[in-house]
Amino acid sequence: MLAPWDLFARHSDRPFGYLLDRAGTDMWSFAGSDPGAQLRVYDDGRAYRGDREGWRELDDGPLEAIDAFVNEGEANVRAEPFADDLVLPRTVGY
């Protein structure tokens, strides 16, 4: 079995590497990098969405932007044939 830190080591030199360690539970740990999209919400309420085509400011308020971003990501994964009963991890940064 691969330890979570060994799993993360494979992503540690990549942009925006992350580890979701589920130690102590019966769920798997996740590691990744190079996200397909990012959402940045600033303390003044501005929200920006970034992807491989660049960054753009969103017209939505911060909570609406977060909700739309999370739902978009889940919808993309749920479209995969293997994902029928998959419990999806979420990454949220502050």
N, C-alpha and C positions, 0 to 999 in steps of 0.2 A: 504494500500500500504506500502511496506517495504522501509524504507529510505536507501540510498546507504551505509551509515556508518553501519547500522544494518546488511546489506547484507555482508559487508566486515568483520564484527565482527565474523561471522561464520568461517572465514578462517584465522583470525589474529594469531592464535597459530600454524598454519601449516607452513611447509617449503615454502618459496617463495610466500607468499600470495600477492595478487594484487587486485586493484580496478580500473576499467575503468569507471569513473563517466561521464555520458553523460547528466548531469544536464543542463537545459536550452534548450534541444533539445527534439524532439519527439521520440528519440531512447532510448532503455533500457540501464541501467547500467549493468556491468558485474563484478563479483568477482570470484576469484578462487584461487587455491593453488596446490601444488604437481604437477608441470608440467611434462608431459610425456617426454619432451625433452627440452634441453637448448642449446643455441649457445653463445659462448664467443669469442669475437674478441678483440685482444690486440693491443695496439698502434704500435707495431712492425710488424703488419700484420698477426701474427699467429691466426688461427681460430681453435676452439675446439668445438666438438659436444658432449653433454652429454645426456645420457638416463639411463634407469633402469639397463643397462648392464655396465655402466661406461663411462669414457671419452676417446675420441680419437682425435688426431690432424688431421685436414683436409688438403688435398693437395691444395685445392682451395685458391685463393686470398680472401681477406676479403669481397669484394663486391659480388663475386661469391658465397661465403659461405652464406652470408645473403640472397641473392636471392634464392638459393636452399632451405634453411631452411624455408623461408616464403612460397614458393611454395609447399613444402612437407606438411606443416601444413594445407594449404588451400585444397590441394588435399585430405587429410585424412578426413577433415570435409565434403567436397563436396560429398564424397562417401556415406555419411549417407542419408537415404531416405527422411528425413525431410528437407534437406538443399538446395533444388532446388533454391529458391529465397532468401536465407538467406544472409543478409549483415553481413560479418564476422568482429568481432573486431580484432585488431592487438595489440600486446604488443611489444614494442621495448624499450630497456633500453640502456642508455649510461653511 
